């Protein structure tokens, strides 16, 4: 005898999803969830509660009477598996589930049929873990997130991923938010798992969903294009228009006077081969040209031009626009900034030409400024070569003066020696030597005569005495002349010593003459070298006052401003996009 199975009483529970969730999911393109007979259906509009409960009861009895083999159901976390009983009263497991478990299985099946990728499922699990949920699988993570009103596939910022650390009771008390609208393309489940709709066919519904997606994409594109045009207009077009308006209608016309000059060296008439090779070229005057360029761009030149021509007063006039105008009480630093902007000097080392451009609000004033600056450059070039030439000539003149002084001292010493003796000591010494020779010859002759007389047997006594007397006198005269030549008399030096001193003084005088001649030649050579080192400035292009304004160049400056603003906007946009991509990933 078979016992009739007891009918289970089902407790009606409200779904966590809002009433319009199924309609919204159909509109968003999600596939229709398969419905099971075991799950309780919602009451029809206007149906009494008792009728609805009896309906549910009868449906449950029919299900229990004719059980259908089903696949194992997913275990809900935190809830023990409920045992089921067969018709004979024995416990049967896995055949009958509650309505909540059945609805969870249906939701998981529907999510599985959506065709989500592995990356999307892993993303959903990470988001669920960050939200403090405990999913049993990746599909359960998607279900839990959607039940809490969170779209697991929506790109979120770092601030949205931070879990608020509030009271858990307060968070549980909050009602679940409405699930966000899914914008991903959905897969259509097979034909056996969806019920046919009585309102719209699946093909029409699919076309409608595709049209909605296309309209949404078009709407997003229009919104992005509008935002892009707004940013371009605000950051590029509007500033470019302001710049163009300033250059065309506000900027004061300025006049530029151009001139060119060269710094040359005097023609060389001698020197080394290398000096002759480089002389007269730009390599010989390279340093001078750079020094002149630095001087013309210095504050010294600006102050001198202000003293001579009133440079500050020219740029404080009322007709100059406020951007280029100097205040009446402007400092030298502010004036120097204007000076560097309006005086442009460039040096070409290949040609040795210095090009200068002077800008002013008046053409005649611009030409006058240029003339004065060229005159300052000429003075600076003269000063650069004058010091070197003066140093060289000073040394040569000092050497010449020293040689002259030494010659003068040697000549004075010779004159003093000649004043204390005869005018010609050499001639006197020659006459004394001639007299000594004559006396020696006479003495020799008398000695021979005396010896001849003494050799006779009976010499003549008177002749012998006369010869002896002459011999004695000649010997005395010889000694006198010798002593006159070699011995000093009356505290004075001898005639030979005086002659030697005079010869030495004459030699010193001759040496001083040689030194003086060399100093004269050195002085002449130094003067020639100094003349060859002279630098002079020649103006190849004279400054001429222009008849038309040179600046501002309105069109070129406007295009340049547009390109600069575009480049800056492009760089900032790329940097922001890269940073946003890094943060979001």
Secondary structure, DSSP 4 states (H G I P E B T S, - for coil): -PPPPPPPPPPP---SS-TTHHHHHHHTTPPPPP--TTSPPPPPTT--HHHHHHHHHHHHHHHHHS----PPPPPPTTSPPPPEE-TTS-EE-SS---HHHHHHHHHHHHHHTT---HHHHHHHHHHHHHTT---SSHHHHHHHHHHTT--TTS---TTTTSPP---HHHHHHSPPPPPPPP-S--PPPPTTSSPPPSSS-HHHHHHHHHHHHHHHHHHHHHHHHHHHHHHHIIIIIHHHHHHHHIIIIISPPBEEEEEEEEEEEPPPSSS-HHHHHHTTSTTTTHHHHHHHHHHHTSHHHHHHHHHHH-HHHHHT-TTS-TTTPPPTT--HHHHHHHHHHHEEEEEETTTTEEEEEEEESSHHHHHHHHHHHHHHHHHHHHHHHHHHHHHHHHHHHHHHHHHHHHHHHHHHHHHHHHHTS-S-HHHHHHHHHHHHHHHHHHHHHHHHHHHHHHTSTT--HHHHHHHHHHHHHHHHHHHHHHHHHHS--TTPPPHHHHHHHHHHHHHHHHHHHHHHHHHHHHHHHHHHHHHHT-EEEEEEE-----SS--B--HHHHHHHHHHHHHHHHHHHHHHHHHHHHHHH-
